[in-house]
Amino acid sequence: MEKVVLLIIAVGLAYGVGCLGRTRKIGFGPAFVISLFNVFIGLVAVLCSKKIKNNEFKNMEE
């Protein structure tokens, strides 16, 4: 039971880091996958990635 709770927390944290990656060059998918292995490494990768400019981000949404 404890392992299931820890797994849910780990996936939730990885999802959060992935959401941060949406506005960065790394994107959601790679940030999420890296964070599944290690949340701290994923967070560092996202924070080191360049931000997407507003006009590039709007083009991605369309």
N, C-alpha and C positions, 0 to 999 in steps of 0.2 A: 504494500500500500504506500509506503514512504517513497519508494522508487518511482511510482506513478506520479505522485505529487511533485517530486523533483524534476521529472521529465516534462510535466506540464509547465512548470516554472521556467525551465531552460528553453522550451519552445516559445513561450511567451516573451522572454527576454530577446531571443533571436528575432522574433517578429518585430519587436520594438526597434532593434538595431536596423533591421531591413527597412522599416518605415523611414528611419533617418537617412538611409541610403537612397531613397527615392529622389531626393533633391540634390544628389551628388552624382558625379560621373560614374561611380561604381554601380549604381542602380540597386534595385530592391533584391533581385535574385542572388547575385554574388554576395551581397552583404548578409543576406539571410543564411546562405549555405556556410559561409565562413563562420558566422556566429553560432551555428549549430555545433561546430567543432569546439569553439572557444569564444565566449561572448566578449571577453576583453580584447582579443585579437581582432575580432570583427568590428568592435567599436573603434579601435585604433585605425583600422583600414578605412572605415567610413570617414572618420575625422581627418585623415590625411588626404582623402580624395577631394578634388576640386569641386566647388559648388557649380551647379548648372545655372546659367544665366536665365533670367526671367523669360526672354523670348524663346530660348531653346526648350525650357520646361513647358511653355504653352504649346509649342509644336508637338511635343511628345504626347500631350493629353488628347490632341485632336486625332 
